[in-house]
């Protein structure tokens, strides 16, 4: 027998010259309390003095109403979650930034040809499983999109044996959860979902390797983010929004077909297909002006997505279709696709 094949093989186009520097930086991170200035801050506190009474004491009377009735408007206002991508004054700048970053964070379209031990079908099975994981732990759809982006970018630079592919997917989902979720699942839960195939130590080591290969660039623009931008410019019904989201998610399964497209292009194709399916409307001139994409330039991706939509019920992986049968998504995966699309 020959030498055992390593689980991971680097095949990067350019050497990463910053890795040694990052290793040295991580060593310096284990510094003492004195280096953080904690003791100095405590020692600098002066002698405690009594508080000075204020001239306008708080009125504690509740009037005629019940003491239990309180004005919650301030609390509700502060608790409203603000989407930084939806700030009207910066929409154009945000969209321009996302378009620049999607090119930087785009995986290589033909990376699977360099993988000696895994196939597109194995990747599809992994993504299908990650959809189930996301539903099990009620994770955001954005978390799934980020995880798939991390996987594809990692595989664009590293060869992985099939026995470690699920470990990569688990670590990518863990990283995406930490980046996107308010309360991400614990590492132990990610170990559990693999049926203890991998240990906590293995998951954490893989997480560290993914971070190094991605150069810690985790803020990758996704199809979801671009759909949100398009909905801001061209408001649509919730049914259209959910169908577009469903179509965008279907594209995650098929790397061979969709990795050649940028997320902004897939999002535009999903928007057009969903809008035409529900309302009979097509890609508008205003959207073409804002995005720079004409219906003609989107035609190849729209045709691919329409075909994926038509064959979704026959696809081997069904987790996405099952997910979008739910009432909260308006059961959009049960909507029959149109036989033809207007592409002019």
Backbone as numpy.savetxt, mean C-alpha at the origin, in Angstrom:
# Nx Ny Nz CAx CAy CAz Cx Cy Cz
26.14 -35.01 -5.11 25.31 -33.80 -5.11 26.18 -32.54 -5.11
25.73 -31.46 -5.76 26.50 -30.23 -5.82 26.28 -29.38 -4.58
26.80 -28.20 -4.63 26.63 -27.29 -3.50 25.18 -26.87 -3.38
24.74 -26.66 -2.13 23.35 -26.26 -1.87 23.12 -24.84 -2.38
22.01 -24.64 -3.10 21.72 -23.32 -3.66 21.29 -22.37 -2.55
21.83 -21.16 -2.47 21.44 -20.23 -1.41 20.00 -19.79 -1.58
19.34 -19.44 -0.44 17.93 -19.02 -0.49 17.76 -17.72 -1.24
18.77 -16.85 -1.17 18.67 -15.55 -1.82 19.94 -15.25 -2.59
19.80 -14.81 -3.81 20.95 -14.45 -4.62 20.76 -13.05 -5.16
21.74 -12.20 -4.96 21.63 -10.83 -5.44 21.93 -10.78 -6.93
21.05 -10.08 -7.68 21.39 -9.80 -9.07 21.02 -8.36 -9.39
21.60 -7.45 -8.61 21.32 -6.03 -8.77 22.09 -5.48 -9.97
21.49 -4.50 -10.67 22.14 -3.88 -11.82 23.36 -3.06 -11.39
23.23 -2.35 -10.25 24.31 -1.53 -9.77 24.58 -1.88 -8.32
25.84 -1.92 -7.88 26.13 -2.24 -6.48 25.62 -1.16 -5.56
25.11 -1.58 -4.40 24.60 -0.64 -3.41 25.76 -0.16 -2.56
26.27 1.04 -2.83 27.47 1.53 -2.15 27.17 2.07 -0.77
25.89 2.16 -0.41 25.54 2.76 0.88 25.36 1.75 1.99
25.43 0.44 1.68 25.11 -0.56 2.70 26.09 -0.52 3.87
27.41 -0.36 3.55 28.39 -0.34 4.64 28.14 0.84 5.55
27.81 1.99 4.98 27.54 3.17 5.79 26.36 2.93 6.70
25.29 2.26 6.17 24.09 2.01 6.97 24.39 1.05 8.11
25.31 0.07 7.84 25.68 -0.86 8.92 26.37 -0.11 10.04
27.27 0.80 9.69 27.98 1.57 10.70 27.02 2.48 11.47
26.02 3.02 10.76 25.03 3.88 11.42 24.20 3.10 12.41
23.82 1.85 12.05 23.00 1.05 12.95 23.74 0.70 14.22
25.09 0.55 14.12 25.88 0.27 15.32 25.88 1.48 16.25
25.97 2.67 15.64 26.01 3.87 16.46 24.67 4.17 17.11
23.58 3.53 16.62 22.25 3.76 17.19 22.13 3.24 18.61
22.98 2.24 18.98 22.90 1.68 20.33 23.71 2.54 21.29
23.30 3.80 21.48 24.00 4.74 22.35 23.39 4.78 23.73
24.08 5.43 24.68 23.64 5.48 26.07 22.65 6.59 26.30
22.10 6.65 27.54 21.16 7.69 27.91 21.81 9.06 27.82
23.10 9.14 28.20 23.79 10.42 28.19 23.83 11.02 26.79
24.00 10.15 25.78 24.07 10.63 24.39 22.76 11.25 23.95
21.64 10.80 24.52 20.33 11.35 24.18 20.01 12.60 24.99
20.85 12.91 25.99 20.63 14.11 26.79 19.54 13.98 27.82
19.14 12.74 28.16 18.04 12.55 29.11 18.42 13.01 30.51
19.62 12.66 30.96 20.04 13.02 32.31 20.20 14.53 32.44
20.72 15.16 31.39 20.88 16.62 31.41 19.54 17.31 31.55
18.55 16.79 30.82 17.23 17.41 30.87 16.63 17.31 32.26
16.84 16.19 32.92 16.29 16.01 34.27 17.03 16.90 35.26
18.35 16.99 35.12 19.15 17.75 36.08 18.93 19.24 35.96
18.48 19.71 34.81 18.35 21.15 34.60 17.09 21.74 35.19
16.21 20.90 35.73 14.96 21.40 36.31 15.25 22.16 37.59
14.66 23.34 37.77 14.88 24.16 38.95 14.03 23.74 40.13
14.03 24.55 41.20 13.24 24.27 42.40 11.77 24.51 42.10
10.92 23.63 42.58 9.48 23.76 42.33 8.93 24.97 43.06
8.08 25.73 42.38 7.44 26.90 42.99 5.94 26.70 42.98
5.24 27.27 43.97 3.78 27.14 43.98 3.16 27.84 42.79
2.01 27.32 42.35 1.33 27.92 41.21 0.69 29.25 41.59
0.72 30.20 40.67 0.10 31.50 40.91 -1.36 31.45 40.52
-2.28 31.87 41.42 -3.71 31.85 41.09 -4.00 32.74 39.89
-4.94 32.33 39.04 -5.32 33.14 37.89 -6.51 34.00 38.24
-6.66 35.12 37.50 -7.73 36.07 37.80 -9.09 35.59 37.33
-9.12 34.72 36.30 -10.39 34.27 35.73 -10.56 32.77 35.93
-10.99 32.36 37.09 -11.16 30.92 37.33 -12.21 30.31 36.42
-12.08 29.02 36.15 -13.00 28.31 35.25 -14.40 28.26 35.85
-15.39 28.54 35.02 -16.79 28.43 35.44 -17.22 26.98 35.35
-17.46 26.35 36.49 -17.81 24.94 36.53 -19.31 24.70 36.52
-20.11 25.76 36.39 -21.57 25.58 36.38 -21.99 25.05 35.03
-23.00 24.18 35.02 -23.48 23.55 33.78 -24.80 24.13 33.31
-25.29 25.18 34.00 -26.56 25.76 33.59 -27.71 24.80 33.83
-28.71 24.87 32.94 -29.90 24.04 33.11 -29.69 22.63 32.58
-28.73 22.45 31.71 -28.53 21.14 31.12 -27.90 20.16 32.08
-27.90 18.89 31.68 -27.31 17.84 32.51 -25.79 17.94 32.47
-25.12 17.68 33.61 -23.65 17.69 33.63 -23.04 16.69 32.66
-23.82 15.66 32.28 -23.29 14.64 31.38 -23.30 15.07 29.92
-24.00 16.20 29.63 -24.07 16.69 28.25 -22.90 17.63 28.01
-21.99 17.23 27.16 -20.80 18.04 26.89 -20.69 18.33 25.41
-20.10 19.47 25.09 -19.88 19.85 23.70 -18.70 19.06 23.15
-18.99 18.10 22.26 -17.95 17.22 21.72 -17.43 17.71 20.37
-17.84 18.91 19.94 -17.47 19.37 18.60 -15.96 19.49 18.43
-15.28 19.96 19.50 -13.83 20.12 19.41 -13.16 18.76 19.30
-13.62 17.80 20.12 -13.06 16.45 20.10 -13.27 15.80 18.74
-14.51 15.94 18.23 -14.81 15.32 16.94 -13.98 15.93 15.82
-13.75 17.24 15.91 -12.97 17.91 14.87 -11.53 17.43 14.85
-10.96 17.25 16.06 -9.57 16.82 16.13 -9.41 15.36 15.78
-10.47 14.56 15.96 -10.37 13.13 15.71 -10.60 12.77 14.26
-11.08 13.74 13.45 -11.30 13.44 12.04 -9.97 13.18 11.35
-9.89 12.04 10.68 -8.64 11.67 10.01 -8.48 12.45 8.72
-7.37 13.14 8.60 -7.11 13.96 7.42 -6.24 13.18 6.44
-6.70 13.10 5.20 -5.91 12.46 4.15 -5.02 13.53 3.53
-3.71 13.38 3.70 -2.79 14.41 3.22 -2.79 14.52 1.70
-3.29 13.51 1.01 -3.35 13.57 -0.45 -4.53 14.38 -0.96
-5.42 14.80 -0.03 -6.65 15.47 -0.43 -6.66 16.95 -0.05
-5.50 17.55 0.20 -5.44 18.97 0.55 -5.60 19.78 -0.73
-6.71 20.54 -0.87 -7.02 21.21 -2.14 -5.89 22.09 -2.67
-5.22 22.83 -1.78 -4.19 23.77 -2.22 -2.97 23.09 -2.83
-2.82 21.80 -2.55 -1.60 21.11 -2.97 -1.87 19.92 -3.90
-3.09 19.82 -4.42 -3.45 18.66 -5.25 -2.50 18.50 -6.44
-2.23 19.59 -7.14 -1.37 19.51 -8.32 0.05 19.09 -7.95
0.57 19.67 -6.87 1.93 19.32 -6.42 2.01 17.87 -5.97
0.97 17.42 -5.27 0.94 16.04 -4.79 0.92 15.07 -5.96
0.07 15.36 -6.95 -0.03 14.48 -8.12 1.30 14.44 -8.88
1.94 15.58 -9.03 3.23 15.63 -9.71 4.27 14.81 -8.96
4.26 14.92 -7.64 5.21 14.16 -6.81 4.97 12.65 -6.94
3.68 12.25 -6.91 3.35 10.82 -7.03 3.80 10.27 -8.38
3.65 11.07 -9.43 4.06 10.62 -10.76 5.58 10.44 -10.83
6.31 11.30 -10.16 7.77 11.17 -10.13 8.21 9.95 -9.33
7.56 9.74 -8.19 7.94 8.65 -7.30 7.57 7.29 -7.85
6.47 7.20 -8.62 6.06 5.89 -9.14 7.09 5.33 -10.11
7.79 6.22 -10.80 8.86 5.77 -11.71 10.03 5.24 -10.90
10.36 5.94 -9.82 11.47 5.53 -8.96 11.19 4.20 -8.27
9.92 3.97 -7.90 9.56 2.77 -7.14 8.97 1.66 -8.00
9.15 1.75 -9.31 8.57 0.75 -10.21 9.45 -0.50 -10.28
8.88 -1.69 -10.07 9.64 -2.94 -10.24 10.00 -3.15 -11.70
10.94 -4.05 -11.96 11.32 -4.39 -13.33 10.29 -5.35 -13.92
9.81 -5.01 -15.11 8.72 -5.78 -15.71 9.09 -7.24 -15.97
10.32 -7.51 -16.37 10.69 -8.88 -16.73 11.52 -9.60 -15.69
11.37 -9.21 -14.43 12.25 -9.80 -13.40 12.07 -11.31 -13.24
10.88 -11.82 -13.52 10.62 -13.24 -13.30 11.49 -14.14 -14.19
11.94 -13.60 -15.31 12.81 -14.38 -16.21 14.16 -14.70 -15.55
14.55 -13.88 -14.58 15.83 -14.10 -13.89 15.67 -14.95 -12.63
14.43 -15.29 -12.30 14.18 -16.10 -11.10 14.30 -17.58 -11.45
15.27 -18.30 -10.88 15.49 -19.71 -11.26 14.52 -20.70 -10.62
13.84 -20.29 -9.54 13.07 -21.29 -8.78 11.61 -20.92 -8.55
11.18 -19.72 -8.95 9.78 -19.33 -8.75 9.18 -18.88 -10.09
7.85 -18.87 -10.14 7.14 -18.53 -11.37 6.08 -17.47 -11.09
5.50 -16.93 -12.16 4.40 -15.96 -12.01 3.20 -16.59 -11.31
2.98 -17.89 -11.55 1.87 -18.57 -10.90 2.08 -18.65 -9.39
3.31 -18.89 -8.95 3.62 -18.92 -7.51 3.41 -17.54 -6.89
3.80 -16.51 -7.63 3.58 -15.15 -7.15 2.09 -14.86 -7.02
1.30 -15.31 -8.00 -0.15 -15.10 -7.96 -0.77 -15.77 -6.73
-0.31 -16.97 -6.41 -0.79 -17.69 -5.22 -0.44 -16.91 -3.95
0.77 -16.34 -3.93 1.20 -15.55 -2.77 0.33 -14.31 -2.59
0.07 -13.58 -3.67 -0.76 -12.37 -3.59 -2.18 -12.73 -3.15
-2.71 -13.83 -3.68 -4.04 -14.30 -3.30 -4.10 -14.58 -1.79
-3.04 -15.17 -1.26 -2.96 -15.45 0.18 -2.88 -14.16 0.99
-2.14 -13.18 0.49 -2.02 -11.90 1.18 -3.35 -11.16 1.24
-4.18 -11.33 0.22 -5.53 -10.75 0.24 -6.32 -11.34 1.41
-6.21 -12.65 1.61 -6.90 -13.31 2.72 -6.35 -12.82 4.06
-5.04 -12.62 4.14 -4.43 -12.11 5.37 -4.97 -10.71 5.68
-5.05 -9.88 4.65 -5.57 -8.52 4.83 -6.99 -8.51 5.33
-7.82 -9.41 4.83 -9.21 -9.51 5.28 -9.29 -10.06 6.70
-8.45 -11.03 7.01 -8.45 -11.64 8.34 -8.14 -10.62 9.42
-7.19 -9.73 9.15 -6.77 -8.74 10.14 -7.34 -7.35 9.87
-8.30 -7.28 8.93 -8.99 -6.02 8.62 -8.00 -4.90 8.29
-7.06 -5.20 7.44 -6.06 -4.21 7.04 -6.58 -3.35 5.89
-6.00 -2.17 5.74 -6.38 -1.27 4.66 -6.00 -1.87 3.30
-6.78 -1.54 2.27 -6.43 -2.00 0.92 -5.06 -1.48 0.50
-4.74 -0.29 0.96 -3.44 0.31 0.63 -2.29 -0.55 1.14
-2.48 -1.20 2.28 -1.45 -2.06 2.86 -1.12 -3.21 1.91
-2.15 -3.80 1.31 -1.94 -4.89 0.34 -1.15 -4.39 -0.86
-1.54 -3.24 -1.40 -0.85 -2.69 -2.58 0.62 -2.42 -2.28
0.89 -1.87 -1.10 2.28 -1.60 -0.72 3.08 -2.89 -0.60
2.48 -3.90 0.05 3.17 -5.18 0.24 3.55 -5.81 -1.10
2.63 -5.77 -2.06 2.92 -6.34 -3.38 4.03 -5.56 -4.08
4.02 -4.24 -3.91 5.10 -3.42 -4.48 6.45 -3.80 -3.87
6.49 -4.00 -2.55 7.75 -4.38 -1.89 8.24 -5.74 -2.41
7.31 -6.67 -2.57 7.67 -8.01 -3.07 8.28 -7.92 -4.46
7.60 -7.19 -5.36 8.08 -7.11 -6.74 9.41 -6.37 -6.84
9.59 -5.35 -6.06 10.87 -4.62 -6.08 12.00 -5.48 -5.52
11.69 -6.26 -4.49 12.70 -7.16 -3.92 13.09 -8.22 -4.94
12.09 -8.82 -5.58 12.35 -9.87 -6.56 13.02 -9.32 -7.83
12.93 -8.01 -8.04 13.63 -7.40 -9.17 15.13 -7.38 -8.97
15.55 -7.52 -7.71 16.98 -7.45 -7.39 17.55 -8.72 -6.78
16.69 -9.60 -6.28 17.16 -10.79 -5.57 16.47 -12.05 -6.09
17.24 -13.13 -6.25 16.66 -14.43 -6.58 16.24 -15.12 -5.28
15.04 -15.68 -5.27 14.49 -16.30 -4.06 14.05 -17.73 -4.37
14.38 -18.65 -3.49 13.90 -20.02 -3.64 12.43 -20.10 -3.24
11.69 -21.04 -3.83 10.25 -21.13 -3.59 9.91 -21.36 -2.12
10.80 -22.01 -1.38 10.56 -22.26 0.04 10.61 -21.01 0.89
11.16 -19.93 0.33 11.27 -18.67 1.07 10.33 -17.58 0.54
9.54 -17.92 -0.48 8.67 -16.91 -1.09 7.59 -16.44 -0.12
6.99 -17.36 0.63 5.97 -16.97 1.60 6.59 -16.14 2.72
7.82 -16.44 3.09 8.52 -15.65 4.10 8.69 -14.21 3.62
9.04 -14.05 2.35 9.16 -12.72 1.77 7.82 -11.99 1.81
6.74 -12.68 1.42 5.41 -12.08 1.44 4.99 -11.67 2.84
5.30 -12.51 3.82 4.96 -12.22 5.22 5.69 -10.97 5.71
6.99 -10.90 5.42 7.79 -9.75 5.84 7.33 -8.47 5.14
6.96 -8.58 3.87 6.48 -7.42 3.11 5.17 -6.91 3.69
4.27 -7.84 4.06 2.99 -7.44 4.65 3.21 -6.82 6.03
4.16 -7.34 6.78 4.50 -6.77 8.09 4.99 -5.34 7.93
5.90 -5.12 6.99 6.43 -3.79 6.74 5.33 -2.82 6.28
4.50 -3.27 5.34 3.41 -2.43 4.84 2.43 -2.07 5.95
2.17 -3.02 6.85 1.27 -2.77 7.98 1.85 -1.71 8.91
3.14 -1.82 9.18 3.80 -0.83 10.04 3.77 0.55 9.40
3.87 0.60 8.09 3.89 1.87 7.37 2.50 2.50 7.28
1.48 1.67 7.07 0.15 2.18 6.72 -0.86 2.13 7.86
-0.82 1.09 8.69 -1.86 0.88 9.69 -1.60 1.68 10.96
-2.69 2.08 11.63 -2.57 2.73 12.93 -2.17 1.70 13.98
-2.82 0.54 13.93 -2.50 -0.55 14.85 -2.14 -1.81 14.05
-0.90 -1.93 13.61 -0.50 -3.11 12.82 -0.48 -4.36 13.67
-0.73 -5.53 13.07 -0.63 -6.80 13.81 0.78 -7.00 14.34
0.88 -7.75 15.43 2.19 -8.05 16.01 2.94 -9.07 15.13
4.25 -9.12 15.31 5.07 -10.07 14.55 4.60 -11.50 14.81
4.23 -11.78 16.06 3.77 -13.13 16.43 2.55 -13.55 15.62
1.69 -12.57 15.27 0.51 -12.89 14.48 0.88 -13.23 13.04
1.90 -12.58 12.53 2.37 -12.91 11.18 3.04 -14.28 11.16
3.70 -14.64 12.24 4.27 -15.99 12.36 3.14 -17.02 12.39
2.07 -16.68 13.11 0.93 -17.59 13.26 0.24 -17.85 11.92
0.09 -16.81 11.10 -0.63 -16.99 9.83 0.14 -17.85 8.84
1.43 -18.03 9.07 2.20 -18.95 8.22 2.13 -20.37 8.76
1.27 -20.59 9.76 1.15 -21.90 10.41 2.49 -22.32 11.02
3.19 -21.31 11.56 4.49 -21.52 12.20 5.53 -22.15 11.26
5.35 -21.91 9.97 6.35 -22.38 9.00 7.69 -21.69 9.24
7.60 -20.41 9.64 8.81 -19.64 9.92 8.77 -19.14 11.36
9.94 -18.88 11.92 10.04 -18.37 13.28 9.98 -16.85 13.28
9.78 -16.29 14.45 9.77 -14.83 14.59 11.11 -14.24 14.15
12.18 -14.93 14.50 13.52 -14.47 14.13 13.69 -14.43 12.61
13.17 -15.45 11.92 13.27 -15.49 10.46 12.50 -14.35 9.81
11.29 -14.08 10.34 10.46 -12.99 9.79 11.16 -11.65 9.97
11.72 -11.42 11.15 12.40 -10.15 11.42 13.67 -9.99 10.58
14.38 -11.10 10.39 15.59 -11.03 9.55 15.23 -10.73 8.10
14.15 -11.35 7.63 13.69 -11.07 6.27 13.22 -9.62 6.15
12.52 -9.13 7.16 12.09 -7.74 7.17 13.30 -6.81 7.02
14.36 -7.11 7.76 15.58 -6.30 7.70 16.20 -6.36 6.30
16.20 -7.54 5.69 16.77 -7.70 4.35 15.96 -6.93 3.32
14.63 -6.98 3.43 13.77 -6.24 2.51 14.05 -4.75 2.61
14.17 -4.24 3.82 14.47 -2.82 4.02 15.79 -2.43 3.36
16.78 -3.28 3.48 18.09 -2.99 2.89 18.02 -3.00 1.36
17.34 -4.00 0.80 17.23 -4.09 -0.66 16.44 -2.91 -1.23
15.40 -2.49 -0.51 14.57 -1.36 -0.96 15.17 -0.01 -0.58
16.32 -0.03 0.07 16.98 1.20 0.53 16.06 2.04 1.41
15.19 1.37 2.14 14.27 2.00 3.09 13.26 2.93 2.40
13.08 2.81 1.10 12.08 3.59 0.36 10.75 2.85 0.39
9.91 3.17 1.36 8.65 2.45 1.55 7.43 3.21 1.06
7.58 4.50 0.81 6.43 5.32 0.41 6.21 5.25 -1.09
5.88 4.07 -1.56 5.67 3.86 -3.00 4.25 4.24 -3.40
4.07 5.06 -4.44 2.72 5.37 -4.93 2.05 4.10 -5.46
0.76 3.96 -5.20 0.03 2.77 -5.60 -1.17 3.12 -6.48
-1.78 2.10 -7.04 -3.00 2.28 -7.84 -4.06 2.98 -7.02
-4.20 2.59 -5.76 -5.20 3.18 -4.87 -5.01 4.68 -4.73
-3.78 5.12 -4.56 -3.51 6.54 -4.38 -3.88 7.34 -5.62
-3.59 6.78 -6.78 -3.94 7.49 -8.02 -5.45 7.49 -8.25
-6.12 6.42 -7.88 -7.58 6.41 -7.98 -8.18 7.52 -7.12
-7.65 7.71 -5.92 -8.12 8.78 -5.04 -7.94 10.14 -5.70
-6.81 10.33 -6.38 -6.56 11.58 -7.09 -7.58 11.79 -8.21
-7.87 10.73 -8.95 -8.82 10.85 -10.06 -10.24 11.12 -9.56
-10.60 10.50 -8.44 -11.94 10.74 -7.88 -12.09 12.17 -7.37
-10.99 12.79 -6.96 -11.04 14.19 -6.54 -11.34 15.09 -7.73
-10.74 14.80 -8.86 -10.94 15.61 -10.07 -12.27 15.30 -10.75
-12.69 14.04 -10.67 -13.93 13.61 -11.33 -14.73 12.75 -10.36
-15.55 13.37 -9.50 -16.32 12.61 -8.51 -17.17 11.54 -9.17
-17.23 10.38 -8.52 -17.99 9.24 -9.05 -18.81 8.63 -7.93
-19.77 7.80 -8.30 -20.59 7.12 -7.30 -19.74 6.11 -6.54
-20.21 5.73 -5.36 -19.47 4.76 -4.55 -19.37 3.42 -5.27
-20.36 3.11 -6.10 -20.31 1.85 -6.86 -19.18 1.88 -7.89
-19.02 3.02 -8.56 -17.93 3.17 -9.52 -16.58 3.11 -8.81
-16.49 3.79 -7.67 -15.24 3.79 -6.90 -14.85 2.37 -6.47
-15.82 1.62 -5.97 -15.54 0.25 -5.52 -15.17 -0.67 -6.67
-15.85 -0.51 -7.81 -15.53 -1.34 -8.97 -14.13 -1.02 -9.49
-13.78 0.26 -9.51 -12.44 0.65 -9.95 -11.37 0.09 -9.01
-11.67 0.12 -7.71 -10.74 -0.43 -6.72 -10.58 -1.94 -6.90
-11.70 -2.61 -7.18 -11.69 -4.06 -7.44 -10.84 -4.39 -8.66
-11.02 -3.64 -9.73 -10.25 -3.89 -10.96 -8.76 -3.63 -10.73
-8.46 -2.57 -9.97 -7.06 -2.29 -9.65 -6.42 -3.41 -8.86
-7.20 -3.99 -7.96 -6.69 -5.08 -7.13 -6.51 -6.36 -7.96
-7.38 -6.59 -8.91 -7.23 -7.75 -9.80 -5.91 -7.71 -10.55
-5.47 -6.50 -10.88 -4.21 -6.37 -11.64 -3.00 -6.80 -10.83
-3.12 -6.83 -9.50 -1.99 -7.24 -8.65 -1.63 -8.71 -8.84
-2.60 -9.51 -9.25 -2.39 -10.95 -9.38 -1.46 -11.29 -10.55
-1.61 -10.57 -11.64 -0.93 -10.92 -12.90 0.27 -10.02 -13.16
1.43 -10.44 -12.70 2.65 -9.63 -12.87 3.06 -9.54 -14.34
2.91 -10.64 -15.06 3.36 -10.69 -16.45 2.66 -9.65 -17.31
1.37 -9.42 -17.03 0.58 -8.48 -17.83 0.74 -7.04 -17.37
0.79 -6.81 -16.06 0.63 -5.45 -15.54 1.88 -4.76 -15.02
2.97 -5.48 -14.82 4.17 -4.80 -14.31 4.78 -3.84 -15.33
4.40 -3.97 -16.57 4.93 -3.04 -17.59 4.23 -1.69 -17.52
3.11 -1.61 -16.80 2.38 -0.36 -16.67 2.68 0.33 -15.34
2.68 1.65 -15.36 2.80 2.41 -14.12 1.48 2.36 -13.35
1.51 2.49 -12.02 0.26 2.48 -11.23 -0.74 3.54 -11.69
-0.25 4.71 -12.10 -1.16 5.78 -12.55 -1.91 5.37 -13.81
-1.28 4.59 -14.67 -1.92 4.11 -15.90 -2.97 3.05 -15.58
-2.63 2.11 -14.71 -3.59 1.06 -14.31 -4.80 1.69 -13.62
-4.54 2.69 -12.77 -5.63 3.38 -12.07 -6.55 4.08 -13.06
-5.97 4.72 -14.07 -6.78 5.40 -15.09 -7.61 4.40 -15.88
-7.01 3.27 -16.23 -7.74 2.22 -16.96 -8.86 1.65 -16.11
-8.61 1.48 -14.82 -9.63 0.95 -13.90 -10.77 1.95 -13.75
-10.43 3.24 -13.66 -11.46 4.28 -13.54 -12.34 4.28 -14.79
-11.72 4.27 -15.96 -12.48 4.30 -17.21 -13.38 3.07 -17.33
-12.83 1.90 -17.07 -13.60 0.65 -17.22 -14.76 0.60 -16.24
-14.52 1.00 -15.00 -15.59 0.99 -13.99 -16.66 2.02 -14.32
-16.24 3.21 -14.71 -17.19 4.28 -15.02 -18.05 3.92 -16.21
-17.44 3.29 -17.22 -18.21 2.88 -18.40 -19.16 1.74 -18.06
-18.71 0.80 -17.22 -19.54 -0.35 -16.85 -20.79 0.09 -16.09
-20.63 1.04 -15.17 -21.75 1.46 -14.30 -22.61 2.53 -14.96
-21.98 3.54 -15.54 -22.74 4.70 -16.01 -22.68 4.93 -17.51
-21.86 4.16 -18.22 -21.74 4.35 -19.66 -20.86 5.52 -20.05
-20.21 6.15 -19.06 -19.35 7.31 -19.33 -17.91 6.86 -19.59
-17.18 7.70 -20.31 -15.80 7.37 -20.67 -14.83 8.34 -20.01
-13.56 8.18 -20.32 -12.50 9.05 -19.82 -12.73 10.48 -20.32
-12.84 11.43 -19.40 -13.22 12.79 -19.77 -12.03 13.63 -20.22
-12.34 14.72 -20.93 -11.30 15.64 -21.39 -10.60 16.30 -20.21
-11.37 16.59 -19.14 -10.78 17.24 -17.97 -9.76 16.32 -17.29
-10.08 15.02 -17.22 -9.13 14.07 -16.64 -7.90 13.91 -17.53
-8.13 13.94 -18.83 -7.00 13.84 -19.77 -6.06 15.04 -19.60
-6.66 16.22 -19.38 -5.85 17.43 -19.20 -5.06 17.38 -17.89
-5.71 16.92 -16.83 -5.07 16.88 -15.51 -3.98 15.82 -15.44
-4.27 14.64 -16.01 -3.35 13.50 -15.88 -2.31 13.41 -16.98
-2.63 13.99 -18.13 -1.73 13.85 -19.28 -1.97 12.57 -20.05
-2.98 11.79 -19.64 -3.29 10.52 -20.32 -4.54 10.69 -21.19
-4.40 10.41 -22.47 -5.55 10.39 -23.36 -6.12 8.98 -23.40
-7.33 8.85 -23.90 -7.94 7.53 -24.01 -7.12 6.64 -24.94
-6.50 7.26 -25.93 -5.67 6.50 -26.88 -4.43 5.94 -26.19
-3.80 6.74 -25.33 -2.60 6.27 -24.64 -2.92 5.20 -23.60
-4.16 5.21 -23.10 -4.58 4.22 -22.09 -5.10 2.93 -22.72
-5.32 2.95 -24.03 -5.98 1.84 -24.71 -5.37 0.46 -24.43
-4.04 0.26 -24.52 -3.49 -1.08 -24.26 -3.81 -1.60 -22.86
-3.68 -0.72 -21.86 -3.95 -1.15 -20.48 -5.44 -1.41 -20.26
-6.29 -0.57 -20.86 -7.74 -0.77 -20.73 -8.14 -2.12 -21.32
-7.58 -2.46 -22.47 -7.91 -3.73 -23.11 -7.45 -4.92 -22.25
-6.26 -4.81 -21.66 -5.78 -5.87 -20.77 -6.67 -6.01 -19.54
-7.05 -4.87 -18.97 -7.86 -4.89 -17.75 -9.27 -5.41 -18.03
-9.80 -5.05 -19.19 -11.13 -5.53 -19.59 -11.11 -7.06 -19.73
-10.04 -7.59 -20.30 -9.91 -9.04 -20.44 -9.80 -9.71 -19.07
-9.03 -9.11 -18.16 -8.90 -9.64 -16.80 -10.26 -9.64 -16.10
-11.01 -8.57 -16.29 -12.35 -8.43 -15.71 -13.27 -9.53 -16.24
-13.22 -9.78 -17.54 -14.09 -10.77 -18.16 -13.78 -12.20 -17.70
-12.52 -12.47 -17.39 -12.11 -13.84 -17.03 -11.92 -14.03 -15.52
-12.27 -13.03 -14.73 -12.03 -13.09 -13.28 -12.72 -14.28 -12.63
-13.93 -14.59 -13.07 -14.69 -15.69 -12.47 -14.05 -17.05 -12.73
-13.26 -17.15 -13.79 -12.62 -18.43 -14.13 -11.18 -18.52 -13.61
-10.69 -17.45 -13.00 -9.30 -17.44 -12.53 -9.12 -18.40 -11.36
-7.96 -19.03 -11.29 -7.68 -19.99 -10.21 -7.73 -19.34 -8.85
-7.17 -18.12 -8.74 -7.18 -17.40 -7.47 -8.45 -16.56 -7.35
-9.22 -16.81 -6.29 -10.54 -16.19 -6.16 -10.69 -15.29 -4.93
-9.63 -15.06 -4.18 -9.76 -14.29 -2.93 -10.24 -12.86 -3.17
-9.73 -12.21 -4.21 -10.14 -10.83 -4.49 -11.61 -10.78 -4.89
-12.02 -11.70 -5.73 -13.43 -11.73 -6.16 -14.35 -12.00 -4.98
-13.96 -12.92 -4.09 -14.76 -13.20 -2.90 -14.82 -11.98 -1.99
-13.71 -11.30 -1.85 -13.64 -10.11 -1.00 -14.63 -9.05 -1.46
-14.70 -8.82 -2.76 -15.55 -7.75 -3.29 -17.00 -8.18 -3.55
-17.35 -9.36 -3.06 -18.76 -9.75 -3.03 -19.47 -9.17 -1.81
-18.71 -8.63 -0.88 -19.25 -8.11 0.37 -20.12 -6.88 0.11
-21.09 -6.68 1.00 -22.03 -5.55 0.88 -21.29 -4.22 0.98
-20.26 -4.16 1.82 -19.53 -2.89 2.00 -18.85 -2.44 0.71
-18.64 -3.37 -0.22 -18.07 -3.03 -1.52 -19.14 -3.02 -2.61
-20.41 -3.02 -2.20 -21.54 -3.03 -3.14 -21.54 -4.26 -4.04
-20.91 -5.34 -3.59 -20.86 -6.61 -4.33 -20.46 -6.40 -5.79
-19.46 -5.53 -6.01 -19.10 -5.15 -7.38 -18.48 -6.30 -8.18
-17.93 -7.29 -7.50 -17.33 -8.41 -8.24 -18.38 -9.29 -8.91
-19.66 -9.07 -8.55 -20.75 -9.83 -9.17 -21.34 -9.11 -10.37
-20.89 -7.88 -10.62 -21.39 -7.11 -11.76 -20.74 -7.66 -13.05
-21.58 -7.98 -14.01 -21.07 -8.52 -15.28 -20.30 -7.45 -16.07
-19.16 -7.79 -16.59 -18.39 -6.81 -17.39 -19.07 -6.57 -18.73
-18.90 -5.39 -19.31 -19.46 -5.13 -20.64 -18.74 -5.97 -21.69
-19.46 -6.34 -22.73 -18.85 -7.15 -23.79 -17.79 -6.36 -24.55
-18.06 -5.08 -24.74 -17.10 -4.21 -25.44 -16.98 -2.89 -24.70
-15.89 -2.17 -24.96 -15.67 -0.85 -24.37 -15.48 0.18 -25.48
-15.95 1.40 -25.22 -15.71 2.49 -26.17 -14.32 3.05 -25.91
-13.46 3.01 -26.91 -12.08 3.46 -26.74 -11.73 4.56 -27.73
-12.65 5.51 -27.84 -12.39 6.63 -28.76 -12.98 7.91 -28.20
